[in-house]
Structure formats: C-alpha cells, structure tokens
Amino acid sequence: MHVGIRIVLDAPVDAVRDALLSPSVMVAVTKPFLVYRSRSPEGFPERWEPGHPHPITASAFGLVPSGDTHVDLDLYEIDGVPVQRDNGGGTSGLFGRMTMRHRMAVVPAPGDRTLLIDRLTYRMRPWPLGALLWPGMWVIWQWRAYRMRALAPTWRTDSA
C-alpha cells in the first residue's frame, strides 16, 4: 500500500532539501495526528545525518502509542534529481508490524519554487491491518501537504 503527495512549495529546492533534513520539520508536519519523540537521551539532533540512525517513538494525537522506529537516511540523486530515502524500520508496536519505504524528491518549479514528491510505501503484518490503517495514513499525508505548504515560505538556506 502507499500514500503520497506531489505539491509545489513556495521555497527554492536547496531550502526544501535542507528543511527535509530537520527533525523539527518532521515533527511539525505530522502534529497533532502523529507526535514524534526522540528515544535518544540527548533528544533530536539538529539535522538528520546519513549513516547515523536515530531512534524515535510515535503516538497518535500524543496519546495512543504507535511504536518505535528509527530515522536512517540516504541522500542520492537520480538523473540529477535529489532524493532522500528513509531506510528506518519499525521495532515495536504498529511500526514493528510495518515494512516501510519512504522517499522524497525535490525538483525546481517555476518562480524559484519546488515540486516535492513524497511517497510512503508500506506493508503490514497481517496484511488486512494495512488496509485498515490506509485511510488514517491518507489523512496524515494530506495534513503533511497542508503543513509543508504553510511552512515552506519560511524555509531558507544560509546563502539565501
């Protein structure tokens, strides 16, 4: 199963790519539906670093535990298009029953804006659970789109 969005953001590609490396952006675009917290005693890092997995936990509306997982990013390009892939996987709760593949790509759009393609493909054990969760996942992805559109104008790189 999958959920995804294709949206144009009012920010340049470099700023969007930089924002996607920020744990605070991950938290901001899913709250209040899904609330993420760091499992590290030091808390969230300032930036996600490829090759440095970070343990997190999530809860629905900050109340109902969804389980533990980790963020483990790869950054690469396909035909010159920057892609960010999260290789993290669930370790407990609902996340522990889920195999995920989350990728985000950014492409320049007219007017110094950015096309963001954000897709999560997942499988659940047992598989009917995935179908039951899909409507909620769809709502969360629509909320992500709404929040990213709202936040993108504030995203700037150091050079901007």
N, C-alpha and C positions, 0 to 999 in steps of 0.2 A: 504494500500500500504506500501511497505517497501523498504529501501535501506540498504546495509550492506557491510562489508568487513571482511575478515579473512586474516590477514597478520602476518608475522613473523618480529619482531622488534629486532634490534641489541642492546638490553639492558636487564638487569635482570628484573624479574617480579616485585620486590619491587620498582625499579626505574620507571618502566612504570606505576604502580599503583599510585605512588607519582605524576608523571607528569600529570596524568589524573585529579588530584585534583587541578591543577594550571589553573587559568583563562588565564594566558598568553599563555599556550599551546592551550586552546580552541580558542583563538583569532588567534594564529599563524597558526593553521592547516586549517582554513577556509578562511583566507585572500588570495586573494583580492575578491573572489566570494561573500563571506558574511562577512561583517565587524560588529563585536560586540562592543558595548559600554555599560559601566555601567550606570544605571539610579540613582545610589546612589551618593549623594554629595561627599562622601569620595572616590569614584571610586571603582575599583575592589578590593576585598580582596586579600591577598597574596595567600590564599588557600580557596577552597570551603569547607564549613563545613556542614556536615549532620545536618539537622534540622534548618539551617539558610538560608532560601530562599534569593536569591539576584536578584533584578530587572535588566534586561538588555534590550537593544534595538538592532535591527539589520537593516542593509541596504545592498542591493545588490550593489556590487562594491563601497560601501561607498557613493552611490548617491541616490538610489531608496529605500525609506523606506519599510521595510518588516514587521514592527510592534514591539510590546513589548512582552516580555515573562519574565520568571524568571528561574533561576537555583535552583533546590531544590533536593539535592542528598540524596540517601540512599546507604549505603555500607553494603553488606552482603555476605555470601558465600553459594554456592550450591555444596554439596558434596566436600567441601574443595576448590572450585574454587572461587576466589574473583570476585565479581560482583559490578559494580557501576551503579545505576539506577537514571536517572534524572526524578523526578516527576513534574518538572516545566510545566507550561502550558501558552499558549498564552493569552494575554489580549487585544491586539488591532492589527489592520492591518491584513495581511495574517496570522500571528501567532494566532490571535484571532479567525480565522476560522478553526484552526488546533487542533486536539487532537493528542498528541504525546506520544510515549513510547520509550525512548532511553536507551539502556543498553549496557554496555561494560564489557567484562570479559577477564581476563588475565590468561594464563596457561604457565607454563615453557616449553621451547622448547630446543632442544639440543644446546650445546655451550653457555650456560648462556644467551640465548635469550628468547624471549617471543612471544607466539601466542596471538594476540589481536583479539577478536571477537567483532565487533562494529555494532550494528543493531538499526536502527530507524524505528519504525512502526508508521504510521500516517494515519489519516482520515481528509478529508477536507469537509467543508460545503460551497457550494454544492459539491457533490462528484466528478463531472467532473473536478473541479478545481484541485483536487489531481492528476488526470491522466495527466492534462496539465503541472503540476509542476514536475512530476516524472523525466523527462529527465534532468532537471536542478539539482534536488536532487541527481541523479546518478552521474552527473559530480562533484558536491561538494564532494560526498563520495569518488570518485576516487582521487580527489585532497587531501582529508584528508589522504588517504592511502599514497600517494606520500610524503606529508609533514611529516607524522609521521615516515615513513622510514628514511627520511633525518634528522630529529631531534633526533630520538631515541638514536643514539650513544652518544649524549651529556647529556642524562638523567642519573643521578647517584644519589643515596641516600647519606645521610650524612655518613653512615657507609661504603660506597664503596670507 
